[in-house]
């Protein structure tokens, strides 16, 4: 065997001078020698004749210590410079002065290109090396960014298991933070033109932060409270991550009083919300952010945007982004599935659970509201259930004066409601799978009874304590609305379907029983709505509130079609009450306007004599209103008269429209047909 020693193709300047073997081709910059000596690792590309020396300098390694669950994002590349100074000689990306008249294809530029490519390759190799080092337990740099190595079928996981046999490889690692993208002047100018760097007044920002913690955080605890409040307290909101800033404002603007949005130059909450969303979406898509946690938090917050009819699917789009990032980060898997992961702090664990279960909650309720398939399969997830303490994981150390000024006093109670909402959402997922999944087998009577028993055994909170704040009282009723929506969603399809093993002679009786149960849940929904209106609690309503009325309204609409004369009039009264609530909510939420338009058209078709009582921006022409004959409950079995579940065109008949509206779990499938 040859004993010839081969020289490394690439070596740093220090190793060349010392004439020692350099590890830069294997480990990337810095090499092991420079890392140990804490010296600058200077990489000089190999050059041919007459090439001007082009040296790339990498500073000595730095070690970071993060006190928050996520890396500090206050100095991201998407921030506007506080005191930008013009550069008298602008330079291009390679450091050469622009407009120097030099040709692009010169020895100098070729050498620079080679150096740049070698630097990129070294950075890419270093990612793989650091990944293995962290997994094997001897990282050279402090990790900050969570990374999920994947399951056994993935390349990184299988290779790491081959490399070691003495300990289990954790699925979740903390890698050193990647280099941030530096925006060009043109990119910053574009963001500036879109208002991204136009900050709100201190008074408005204070109101925004308070609205977030009172109306958003209790059901979507996605931001780190201490980080946000510290930036505001120290008057450094301009340093807060811009994606999180404008995303928070896009949802908090739903609760701005008139004097606030008018002081900022807006004519309504809707116009202010549209501008906040525009800034959030602009910096999200053009800011060069690489931190997946920031992108996840931003996607969850802007996911409540809903404006014109062509944008009614925006929440589904943003929810999909959030779920994708969750699975990239491995939030769907238990961090300690391979043993206790000492690299992840308890604070980080709490944040991971909050983000994952918030994404799950959005997935289930959007799937119901929009009639879309479930994106998250809990059979592929083992993340522990959320804890009440997760809500307070990042509240330690906040001064009492700050918490009393911004946080609701009933936050512990609201945290309990949030945990109950997540558990309730699991029942919604089972309901959608059992009752509405496309290729599902017809359930047996035992399966239907088992799921019904599980839903009915869910422990709802007792009647709200009179000492609770109005905000906490609203959330109590809001939790009740979620529960009744699940019951209606569960019972309604069985008014036209039957279990696979139910004898024919019992089918009609069983269907009438399920119809009665759905009507009972709808009646309780209206009682809750009446209580909210009586207590003036609808001022706390959120973007989800209008869609929680839809299941009950569908039941009453079905009763208006098939009931006797008295039942039809009673059903119309309940629908009119819900329509009044939607009319109030549509001042803030466009989704309420869409719902009101859909049900308004249906009511006008069923009750042409009362059409004038339903005031819509897009009413039905008089020629389209045809009186329906008296409709009686169907006497045939489900196989004889199934309701249509598909979309109808603009020429759909009135009967088809009502059939589909009462049968679909979602009403938004009809927006294109209605031409609202």
VOGUDREN-135271 format. One record per residue: z, y, x of N, C-alpha, C, CB in turn. Coordinates in steps of 0.1 Angstrom, whole numbers, plus 5000, padded with zeros to 4 digits. Glycine has a CB too. Layout:
# residues N
ZYXZYXZYXZYX...
***
This chain:
# residues 676
500049885008500050005000500050125009501250004990499250225005499150355013500450425012497950435008500750485024501950565025501650715025502750535038500350745022499950885022500750965011498450905020501251085014501951165005500951274999503151235011500951274986500051374979500751504976499351314966500151614979500751744976500551774961500051854984501451844955501351884941500251994940502651944936499451974930498352074928498852214925497452024916500052224919500552354916501952364922500552384901502352474928503652494934503952634933503752434948505252664931505652804930505752864944507052824923505852994945505753064958507053024966505753214956508153014960509352974968509252834974510652984959508752744967508652604972507552604983508252504961506552684981505452684992506052735005504252774987506852845004507452905016508452805022508153035013509252735014510252645020509552505023511352625010508352485019507552365021508352245016507352345037508752255003509352144996508552114984510852174992508751994979507951954967508452034955508151804965507452084947507752164936507552084923506852294935508452094913508352014901507752094890509751974896507052204893506552294882505452224874506052424888504752134880503652064873504251964863502751994882505451924865506151824856507051894846506851724863507851994851508852054842508452184837510152074850507352244842507052384838507852484846507152394823507652604842508452714849509752744841507552844849510852754848511052744862511152604867512352824866510852584880510952454885512452414888510152444899512652294892514052254893514752324905514152104896514052354916514652424927515052564923513652424939514152634917514452774913515552774902513152844907515552674893516552664883517952654890516352554873518052564900519352544906519752664915519252424915518752734921519152844930519252974922518052864940518852974909518953094901518053204906520353144899516853164911515953264916514653264908515553224931513953374910512653384902511653284906512053534904511053224896510053124899508653184898510153004889508053214909506753284910505653184912506753394921504653184902503553094902502353164907503453024888501753114918500453174923499353064921500653204938498353104913497253014911496452994924496353054900495852874926495052854937493752934936494652694939493352994947492253094946491153054956492753234948489953094953488853074962488653194971487553044955487553204978487353314987487153444978486153294995487653554984487453694979488053714966485953724978488853624961489553644949490853734951489953514942490953834943492153914944493353834939491954044935494353854947495653784944496153824931496653804955496453724922496953754909498253674907495953734897499353734906500653664906501253674893501553714918501753564887502553564875503953544878502053454865504853634874506253624878507053584865506753754883507853474867508753434856510253464860508553284853510953534852512353574856513253444857512953674846514353474864515253364865515753324851516453404874516153194850516553144836517753224832516852994837517753244818518953314812519553214802518453444805520853224801521553144791522153224780522753064799521953174768522253254756523453184749521053264747524153264741525253204732525053264719526653224738524853184709524653234695525853214687523353164688526353324680527553314672527253284658528353444673525953304654525553274640524953134639524653384634524653094626524052964624522652964629524052924610521953084629520653094634520553184646519653144622519553174654519353274665519353414660518153244673519753504668519753644665518353694663520453734676518053744651516653784647516553934646516253724634517454004652517454154651516454224660518754204653515954144670514954214679513654134680515654214693513154104668511954024667510754114670511753964653509654044673508454114677507854194666507454014683508254164653507654244642508354374640507654154630509354414648510054534646509254654651511454524652509354764644508754884649509554944660508554984637508954984671509755044682510455174677508855084694511755184681512455304676511955434682513955284679511555434694511055554701509855514709512055624710508755484702507555444709506955554718506455394700506655524730506055624739504655594742506855644752503755684741502355644743502055604757501455764740501255504759500855454772499655534777500655304772499755614788498555684792497355604796498955774804497655474800496455394804496655254796496455364819496155254784496255124776495755014784495655144763496454894782495954774789495654664779497054734799494854574783494454464775495554354776493054414778495254234770496254134770496454074784495754024761495554094793495754034807496354144817494353994812496654254811497254354820496254454826498054294830494954444823493954524829493754654821492654454831493654774828493354894820492054884812493255014829492154924799491054924790490055034794491454934776488855014792487855114795487555134810488255244789487955044819487755064833486355034837488654974841485454984828484054964831483854834839483555084838484854754842484654634849483954524840485854584855483154444846482554334838483554234835481354274846483354164823484254054819484153934828483954024805482953914834482753794842482753834857481453724838483853854863484053894877485053794883484554034878485053784896486053704903487453734898485953714918487753864897489153904893489453844879489254054893488553864869488853824855488953674855487853884846488053604862488053464862489453404868486953404870489853474878491153424884492353454874491453504897492253564867493253594857493253494846493153734851492053454841491953364831492453224835490453344827492153184847492753054852494253064852492253024866494853174857496253184858496853184844496653314864496253254834496753254820496653114814495853344812495553034816495552904811496552814817494152844813496752824830497752744837499152774831497752764852499452904829500752944823500952884809500853094823499852884801499952834788500252684788498652864780499452614797499652474799501052434803498652414808501652514812502952494817503952514806503352594829503752614797504652634786504652524776504352764779503352474774503252354765503952234770501752334762503752204783504352094789505952104788503952064803506352224790507852244791508452214777508152394795507752234766508252204753508552054752507252244742507651974757507851824756508951784766506551754760509051844778510051814787511451844782509851884801511551964776512852014771513251924759512752164767512251884751512551804739513251674744511351774731512651604754513251484759514651504766512251414769514751614773515951644780517151664770515851764789516851734759517851764749518251624742517351864738517251544739517451424732518251324741516151354728518051334754518751244763520151294767517951214775520451424763521751474765521951554778522651364766520951594785521151684796520151804796520951604809520251884786519452004785519752104797519552074772518652174801518852274812519052414807517652264822518752434794518952564788519652544774517552634786520352644770521152634758520152634746522152744756520252534737519352534726519752624714519252394720518852684707519052774696518252734684518752914700517052684685516152654674516252504670514752694678516652474658516652334653515252274653517252324639515252154657513952074658514251934653513352074672513351884644513451754638512451664645513251754623512851554651511951474659511251374650512751394669511651354638510951274628511551134628509551264632510851044620511250904618510750814629510850854604510950684628510650594638509150584640511150454635508350614630506850604631506350724640506250604618507050824641506550944649506550914664507451064646505550984671505450964685506651004693504251034690507251124691508351174699509551074697508751314694509851034685511050944683510850814690511250924668509750754688509550614694509550624710508250554690508950734715508950744730510350774735508050864734511150854728512550874732513450754732513150984724513150664722513950544721513550454733513650474708512350454737511950374749512650424762510450374751512850564762513450624774514850594776513250774774515550554766517050534767517450414759517750664763518550354763519050244755520650254754518750104762521150354761522650364761523250444750523050424774522450524742522950594731521850624721523650724736522250644708521350674698520750814699521950664684519450824696518750954697518951024684517250934700519551144684519651224672518351274667520651344674518251284654516951324648516851474648516851274634517951544649517951694649518451744662518851744637517651824669517951884682517952034681516951834692518552094691518452234693517752264706519952304693516552324704515652354715515752504719514252324712515452544731515452684735514452754727515152694750514752884724513952964715512552984722514653104713511552974714510152994718509953144720509152934708508853174728508453314730507953374718507353324741508353504715507953574704506553634706508953684700505853644695504553704695504653854695503653654683504053914705504054064706502854124698504154114721503154204688502154264680501354364688502654314667500054374686499254484692499454614684497754444692499054724690499154854684498354854670498554964693497254794670496454784657497154704647495054724660497854594651498554524641499754594636499054384647500454674644501554754640501054864631502354814652499954924634499455024626499054974612498155084632498554854611498254794598499554774590497554654600500554724596501854704589502454834585502854624598502254934593502855064590502055124578502655164602500755104577499955154566500355084553498555134568500954964553501354894542502854914538501154744544503455014545504855054542505954964548504955054527505554864557506554774562507654844570505854674571507254954577508255034585508755154577507555074598508555164564509055274556510355224550508055324546511455254556512755204551513355284539513755204562514055214531514755284520515955364524515155174509516355454515517455534518518755454519517655644507519755514525521055434526521655404513522055514535521555494503522055474490521355354483521955594481520055354484519255244478519555114485517755274478519655114498519854994505521254934502519755014520522255024500523554974496523454914482524555094496522754964473522554914460521854784460521855014451520854774469520054644470520954534475518854664480521754554486522554454491523654414481523254504504524254504474525254464464524554384453525854594458523354424449522654344438522354204443521354414434521954194456521654054461522953964460521254064476524054014465525253934465525853904451526353994474525553994442526053974428525153884420526254104421523853904421522853834412521953734418522053944406521853724431520953634438521753524446519953704447522653574454523353484463524153374456524353564472524753404444525553294437524653174433526153354425523353194431522553074427521553044438521853104414521353134448520453114459521053164472519053184457522053094477522753144489521953114502524153074490520953184504519953154515520153244527518553174510520753364525520953454537522353434542520753604532522553464555523853464562524553594559523753444577525553594551526253714546526753804557527353674537527453744567528053834577526953904585528953754586525853834588524753904596524254024588523653804599523954004576523354114567524354224566522954064554525554194563526554304561526954374574527854244555526854304585527154374598526054474601527354264609524854434599523754524601523854654593522354454599524254634580524354754572525554834576524554704557526754764579527954844582527754924595529054744584526954874604526754944617525455024617526654844628524955044605523755134603522555084611524155274606522354954612521254904619520354814611521754814631520154854598519254784589517854784594519354844575517454884602516054894607515854784618515855034613516954724623516854614632516954474626517954624643517354474613517354344606515954294604518054364592515854154604514554094603513754144591514653944603512554194593511854264582511454164572510654334588511154044575510853944564512053924555510453804571513253914561514353894552514754024545515553854561514554134551514854264545514054284532514554384555512654274533511854304522511854194512510454334526512054064516512253954507513453974498512253824514514554014505515754044497515554154487516954074506514854264491514654374482513654334471514054494490512754244473511854204463512454144451510754114468513654074453514354014442515454104437514853874446516154174447517254264443516754374435517954314455515454414436514954534428514954504413513554564433515154384409515254344395516454414388515254194393517454454396518654504391518954644395519854414396517954714399518054854403518154944390516954904412519155034390519255134378518155234380520555194378517855304369516755404369516955504379516655464355518155554381518355664391517955624405519755714391518055494408517755444422516255434424518455304424515555364414514155344417513355474415513555244407513855564406513255694405513455784417513755774393514555774424514855844436513855804447516255834440513455674447512555624457511055644453512755474459510855714441509455744437508755644429508655764449509555554423508955454414509255484400509455314418508355444391508455474377509155364369507055494371509355244375510055134368510455034378509055074357511254944373511754834382510554744386512754744374509554724376508454644379507554704391507554624367507354834391506554894401507354894415506255044398508654914414509454904426509354754432510854944424509554664423509454524427508154484433509854424415507054534427505754504432505554554446504654564423506054674449505954734462506854654472506354884462508054614468508854544477508254404481510254524471507654344470506954214473505754234482506554154460505054344480503854364488504254374503503154494484505354444506505854464520506254324525506954564520507054254517507554124522506354024525508454064511505354024516504253934518503453974530503353924506503354104532502554154543503154124557502354314542504454144558505054114571505253964573506454174572505353884562505453744562504153684568505753684548503053734563501753674567501153734580500753694556501653854584501053924595501953964606500354054590503253924605504253974615504353884627505553984608503753764627503753674638505153604640503553754651505953594629507253534630507053384633508053554617507753324642507653184646508953104643507353174661509953174639511253104635511153054621512453204636511052914620510852854607512052884598510752704609513252904602514352934593514153064587515652934601513653164594513353294588512253284578512953394599511253204581510153184571510553104559508953104578511553014561512052944549512853034540512952824554513753114546514553204538513653304531515553274547512653354538511853454531511053394520510853514541510553264522509753204511510553174499509153074516511853144500512653124489512953244481514053054493513153354488513453484482512253544475513953584492511053544481509853604474509353504464508753634485509853384463509353284454509553324439509853154457510353424436510553464423509553574418511953524421508553604427507553704423506653644412506753744435506453724402505553684391505053814384506253594381503753844385503253964379502153944369502754064390500953964373499853954364499553804361498554014370498653784351498453644347497853564358497453634335497053624367496453544378497453514389495253624384498653574388499653554398500853464393500253684403500653414380501853344374502153214382501553314360501253174391501553054399502153084413500352974401502353214416502953254429504253184432503153404429505153174422506353104425506152954430507353094413505152894425504852754429504252754443503752694419503452854446502952864460504052884470501952984461505052974468506053004477507052884478506853134474507352824466508152704467507552594475508452654452506252574474505652474483505752504498504152464480505652634501505852674515507352634520505652824517508252674511509652654515509952504517510652704504509452414508509652274509509052214521509152204496507752264524507152214537507952244549505752284538508452374550509252414561510552324562509652564561511152304550512452224550512152084556512852204535511052024553510751894558510351894573509651824550509752004577509452024591510752034599508552154593511652104594512952124601513852004599513652244595513451904590514351794588515551814579514751734601515551924571516651944563516851844552516552084556515851764549515951654539516751534545514651614534517051534557517751424563519151464568516951364575520051364567521451384571521451404586522351264567522051514591522151544605522951444613522751684607523851384606524751284613524351144609526151314609523151114605522750974602522750884613521350974596522650934626522650854638523950864645521550884647525050914639526250944645526451094645526250894660527751134647528051284646527251364656529551304647526551454652525651544660526451664665524351584653526951654677527851754682527151894685528451714695525751884686525052014689524952104677523651974694525252054665525152134652526452174648524352054641526752294646528052344642528252324627528152494646529452334623529752324608529152444600531252324606529052554606528452664600526952634597528552794608526352584607524852544606524752434596524352504619525652344595525552234585525552294571526652134587526452394569526552454556525252524552527752554555524752604562523552674559522352574556523152764571522252464564521252374562521252314547521252254572522552274543522652224530522252324519524152174527522652454521522352554511520852574510522952684515520152574521518752594521517952474515518152624535518452354518517752234513517952224498518252114520519152244493519452224479518952334470520952204476518852454476518152564469516652534467518352694477516052484478514652444477514452334466514052394490515352234466515352134456515452184442516452024458516452274440516652344427515352414422517752444427514752484431513452554427512352454424513052644438512252344431511252254429511352194415511352134439512552144411512752084398512452174386514152024397513052294387512952384375511552444374513952494376510852474386509552514385508552404380509052564399508852284384508052174379508152164364508452044385509252184358509452184344508752304337510952184340508952424343508452544337506952554338509152664343506352504349504952524351504152394348504752564365504852284345504152164342503452104354503152184331504152104366503552054378504351934383503552164389503751854392504451734397505651774406503551644404506551684407507751704416507251684431508851604413507651784439507251774453508251704462507051914459509551704458510651644466510951514460511851734466510951404468511351274464512751244471510351164469513751244462515151224467515351084473516151244456514450994471514550864477514250874492513550764470513650974496513351004510514251094517511851054512515351124510516351224515517751164514516251354507518551194525519951154525520851274529520151044534520351394527521251514529522451514520520451644527523651534526524851534517524751634507526051554526525451614496525551704485526151834489526351644473525851944483526452074487527952084483525752194479528652164491530052184489530352324484530852144502531452334477531852474473532152564485533152464464532652504495532952574507531752624515533852494517530552564512529352614519529052754516528152524515529452804504529152944500529853034509529452964486531052994514531953084522531853064536533353074517530952984541530852944555530653054564529852834557529953164560529653274569530353404564528153294569531453384557532153504552533453534561532653484538533753444570534953474578534653584588535353344586535653674590535553784599534953904593534653744610534553904580534054024574535254104569533053994561535254234572536454314568536654314553536254464573537854324549538154314534537554434527539654314532537454544533536854664527535354634524536954784535534654564533533254534531533054424520532654484544533954324520533754214510534054274496534754104513535054354494535354414481534254504476536654484482533554564486532454664482531154594478532254754493530954474484529654414482529654274475528954394495530754194477530754064471531554054458531453964481531053974449531753964436533153904437530953874426534053944430535453904431535553754426536353994423534653704418534753574413533853474421534353564399533653504434532653424442533153284443532553484456534453244444534853104444534453034432536353094446534553104420534153034408532653024407534753114396531953124411530453124411529953004421529953254416530652984432530352874440530452744433531152874453531452724425531652604418530452584408532952594410530152694401529052684392527752644399528852824385527552694411526352664419526252514422526252744432527352464426527352314429527152234417528752274435527652274405527452204393525952214389528252264382525352334391523952354388523052254397523552494391523352234409522652144418522752004412523052154432523951964409524051824403523351814390525551794401523351914382522651914369521151904371522952044361520651974382519251964385518751824389518952064396519651744395519351604397518951534384520451534405519751564374519451504361518151554355520651544351517851674358516451724353515351644360516351874356515551624373514551544380514351404374514951534395515451334371515451204365514751214352516851144364515051314344514351334331512851354332514951454324512451434341510951454343510351324348510751564353510951254356510351124361510251024350511151074373511351014342511350914332510550944320512850894327510451074316509751104304508351164305510651204296508051214317506751294318505951254330507151434319506351164338505551124350504251064345506351034359503151094353501851054348501650904347500851114358501950834357501750684357503050604354501150644370503950664347505150594344504950484334506250694339505650374335505650274324506450324312506150144329506150284301506950314289508350264291506350254276509350354290510750314293511250224282511650434295512150134286512850044277513950124270513349924284514450064259515550134252516850144261515850054239517050044269518250044278518150154288518449904285516950174294516750284303516950414297515350274310516350434285516550564278517950584275515650564265518650484270520150504267520950534279520650384259520550464290521350484303521250634308520850394313519950684307519850824312520450924302518350854313520450894289521050984280522550984282520750934265523150864285524550864287524950934300525050714288524150934310524451004322524351154320523450964333523451194312523351344309524551384300522051374301524851314290525951344281527351344288525951264269527451264298528751254306528951354316528851114312527851444318527951544328529151644324526651624330529951674333531151754331530851904332532351714340530651964320530452104320531752184322529652154307531752304327532952384328533552414314532752504336534852434313535452464301535052604297536952464302535452644285535052784280535552884290535752804266534852984293535153074304536553144301534153184305537253154312538553224311538353374308539253214325539053424299538953564295539153664307539853604284539853614317540053704329538853714338541253654336537853624336536653624344535953764343535753514341535253804353534453924352533253894343533953964366532654004338531353984330530253904338530854114326530153924351529253854359529453704359529153904373530753664361531053524361530853464347532453504366531153544336530953494323529553474320531553594313528653564325527253534323526753404330526453654329527253384342526853264349527353134342527353264363528453144335528953034327527953004316530353064321527553104309526553084298525253044304526353214290524853094315523553054321523552904325523353144334524752854330524852714333524652634320526152684340525252684309525052614296523652614292525952684286522852724294521452724290520652624298520852864293520952604311520352504319520552364313520852504334521852334309522152204304521452174291523652194302521452274282520752254269519252234271520952364259518652304281517252284284516952144289516752384295517852084296517651954301517651854289518751914311518651874280518751784268517451794260519951824260516951914257515751924249514551864256515452074246514451894269513351834277513451674276513451874292514651624276514851474275514451424261516251444279514951494251514751434237513351454231515751494228512751564235511551604227510351504228511051734233510051444239508851354239509151234230508551314253510351194227510651074219510551104204511951024223510151224201509851254186508451194183509951394183507651164194506351114192506150984199505351214195507050944208506950824215508150734212506950854231508050604215509150514213509250424225508850424200510450364227510650264238509650144237512050224239509350084248508449974249508949854241508149934263510249834241510849724234511549744221511849654244511249864215511849894202511049824191511850044200511649754182510949694171510249794162511849604162509049764157508249854148509049914136507049794143509849824130510549874118511649974121511249754111512049994134513050094138512450214144514050034148511150214146510550324154510750464147509150304156510350464134510450594127511850654126509850584113512850564123514250604122514650654136515050484118514250584147514650624160514050764164514250514170512850784160512150914163512851024156510650904159513251004143513951114136515251144142514051064121515951034147517251054154517051144166517850924157516051114174515751194186515351334183514751124195514651354172514251494167515551574164513351484156516451504157517651574153518551614165518551484144518551524175519251564188518651684195519351444197517251684195516651794201516851924194515051774202516851914180517152034172518652084174516952004157519551984176520952024179521052104192521851904179520352054202520352124215519752264214519652044226518652274206517952404204518952494197516652384196519652444187520652534179521652584189521252454168522252494198523252544207522652644217523752424215521352634220520752734229520752864222519352694232520452874209520352994202521753054201519752984188522752964199524153014199524553084212525152904195524153024223524453074236523753214238523952984247522453214233521653344234522353454226520253324229522853414214523553514206524853564213523853454192525553474219526753514226526453604238527553394231525353584245524953664256524553804251523753604263523853804239523453934234524654014228522453914222525653944222526854014216527654074227527653914208527754004239528554054250527854144259529153934257526654174256525754264264525654204279526354404265525454074279525354004292523953994297525953874292522954034289521554014294521254114305520654034282522054214307521854304319521954224332522854414318522654104332522754024344521653914345524153954344520753914335519753804335518853804347518853824322518453684351517653674363516253624359518253574373515353604369514053564367513953434360513253554380514953344361514853214354515253224339515753114361515953324335516453334322515353314311517153464320514253394312513253374301512753234299512053464304512553164310512053024309513052924304511552974323514352964304515352874299515352874283516752914304514752984278514652994263513452904258514453134259512452874266511252814262511452674255510352794274512252584261512452454254512952464240513352364262513952554237514452564224513352634215515652654223512552724220511552784212510452684208510952904219510152594217509152484214509652394203508852404227510952364203511452284192511352354179512952244195511752484178511652554166510152574162512352694167509252594171507852604168507352464161507052634180507852354167507552224161508052214147508052114170509252264145509852264132509052354122511352304132508552464127507752554118506452484114507452684126505952394122504752324119504952204109504052274131505952124112506152004104507252004094506351894114508052114094509152114084508752154070510252204089509752144061509452194048509552344048510452134037509452404036509352544035510652614040509152594020511852564037513052624041513252604056514252564034512952484062513052464076512152554084512752314079510952574078509952664085510552804086508652664078511052854075511652994075512753004085512053034061513652904085514752904094514352904108515752794091513352814111512752804124512152944129511752694125511453004119510853134122511953244126510053184111513053234119514153334122514653314136515353314112514853184140515353154154514253204164515653004155513053174161511953224170511953374171510553174166512153444160512153594161513253644169512253644146514453574168515553624177515253604191516853544173514653494195514253464209513153564213513753324211512253604204511253694207511853834210510153704196512853874203513553994205514153994219514654024195514753884223515353874237514253884247516153744238513153814245512053824255511453964256510953734251511454034244510954174245511854264253510954234230513154234253514054314262513854274276515554294257513754144279513654094293512254134299513853944293511254154291509954184297509854324303508854174286510854404301510954534308511154514323512154614302511654394327511954364341511054254346513354344343510954144337510354024342509053994335511253904339507953984343506653964337506553824331505553974348507353734336507253594329507753604315508153504337508653694312509053714298507853764289510253814297507053854295505853894287504853784285505154014295504653704295503753584293504253494282503553514306505553454283506153374273506053434259507653344276506253564258506253624245504853634239506853774246503853654248502453654244502053514238501553694255502453404245502053274241502753234227502553164251504053254226504653224213504353324202506153224215504053444206503553544196502353504189503453674202501353454197500153404191500353284182499153374202501153194187501453074179502053104166502352974187503053204166503753244153502753304144504853334156501853394149500853454141499953354134500053554149499653244141498753144135499453064124498253054146500753034127501452954117501953044105502752894124502253164107502753254097501853384096504253294099500653374091499753494091500353604083498453454086501153574073501753684065502753764073502353634052503353704083504353774091503753824104505553684094502453824106501853864118502154004123500353844118502354094113502554234116503954244122502454324104504854154120506254164126506254134140507154074118505154064146505154034160504254134167504653884162504754224173503954334180503654284194504754464181502354264197501854214210500854314215501354074209500754324228499754404235498354354232500054424250498254224231497054154229497154064216496554064241497054124204497254054192496053984188497754144181496153884179495053814174494253904164495453684166492953894165492153964155492453914141490653954158492354004131492653954117491753844113492454074108490453834118489553734113489953594119488153764118490853594129491253464134492453404127491553484149493053484119494353434112493953364099495353554110494153234099493853154087495153084083492753054090495453094070496653034065496652884067496953074051497752834071497852684072498352624059498852644084497852514056498452444044499852404047497652324040500652374037502052334039502052204047502752314025502752204058502752084067504052004065502652124081503851874064505051784062505251704074504851694049506451654076506651564088505751454088508151524088505251414100504351294100504951174096503751284114504251084089504750954084504250844092504550934070503150864101502550754108503350734121501050784111503150624127503750594140503050674151503650444143503650674163503050754174501650714178503950744186501350584176500050534180498950594171499950384180499350634159498350684149498050834151498850654135498950904155498751054156499451114169499251124144498951084180499551144192499151284194499051064205500151364199499851504202498951524214501151584203498051614214497251634226498051704237495951724222497751664249498551714261497651784271499251604268496351794268495451854278495252004275494051784278494652074285494352214283493152224273493952274296493152324265492052354256491252474261492552364242490052484257489152594261489452714251487752564260488752824253488952944245488552914231488153054251487752814228487352784214488252684207485952744214489352654213490252544208490652584194491452524217490852484185491252514172492752544171490952384163493152604160494452644159495452524159494652724146495052424152495952304152496052244166495352194143494952244174495052184188496052274196493652184194495952404194496752494202498252474199496452644199498652464186499952444183500452304187500252454168499652204186499952064190500352064205498851974188499452124213499652124228500852204232498452174235501052314225502152404229503552334226502152534221503552254215504852194212505052064220504952164197503952004225504051874232504251894247502851794230503651994253503652014268505152054272502752124272505551994283506852044288506752184294507351944299505552234297505352364302504452444292504652364316504652574292503852654284502852734292504652754275502952734305502152814314500752754315502752834327500552634311499252574312498252644302499252424309498752724293497952784283497552924286498652784270497952984298497653124301496153144301498353154314495453064308493953084309493253084296493352974318493753004286493152994273493453114265493652874266494653174267495053284258494353414262496553294258493953434274493353554279494353674276492053584271495553654280496553754278496253874287497953704282
***
